[in-house]
Amino acid sequence: MLSFYTIIGLPGVFLILLCYFLLQTEKMDATGFLYSFLNLIGAFLILFSLLFAWNLSAALIEVFWIIISFLGIIRYLKRSR
């Protein structure tokens, strides 16, 4: 049986992998809002799961994934004005 934090983290992994797949198949634009937003949500979900099953290296990459995703959203919003 999966733990509740694993159940929360798995959709995060799926979102990040889905974005990467869509980017590589040219179905998603890396400069678009959706790409950064879905990556942000995915990273938050994974980071939440890491609070219960700590792994420093995984947590670090998710923190930076969140920061970079925020930067992508900010750049998108500035371009949209």
N, C-alpha and C positions, 0 to 999 in steps of 0.2 A: 504494500500500500504506500502510495506517495504521501509525503508530508505536505501540509498546507503551503509552506514556503516554496517547495518544489513546484507545486501546482501553480503558484503565482509567478515563479521565475520562468517556467517553460514558455508561456506566451511571449515573454520578453525575448527569449532566444528566437522564437519563431518570427517575431516582428523584424528583428535585426537581420536575420537570414533572408526573409522575404524581401526586404528593401535591397539588400545586396544582390539577390537574384534578379529582381526587377531592374536594377541599375545595370547589371551586366548584360541583360537581354534587351536593353534600351527601351524598356517599358516605363521607366521612371527617370525623372530629371534630378540629378544630384543637387541642383541649385533651387529646386522647388521646395515649397513649404512642407509638403507631405513627407518627403524623404527625411528631412531633419526632425519633424515632429514624431514620426513613427520610430525613428532611432532613439529619440529622447525618451519616449514612453517605454520602449524595450529595455533601455539601459536602466531606467528607474525600477522596472519590475525585477530585473536580474539583481540589481543592487539591494533591493528589499530582501530577496531570497538569501543574499549573502550575509545579511544581518543575523541569520539563524544558523548558517553553516559557513563560518568565516573563512575566507581565503584572500589574503592580502593582495596578491597579484591580480586576481580577478576583480577585486573591489577597485583597485587603482585604474584598471582599464575602463571599468564602467564609469567611474568618476570623470575621467577624461572624455569618455564617449558623451556623457551628459554635457560637459562644458563645450565641446566641439559642436554638438547638436544645437545648443543654445546660440552659439555664434552663427550657425547656419540660419536659424530662425530670424535672428536680428538682421543679418544681411538681406534675407528675403524681404523682411518688412521695410527696410530702408529702400530697397529697389522698387518696391510696390508703390511708394509714395509719389 
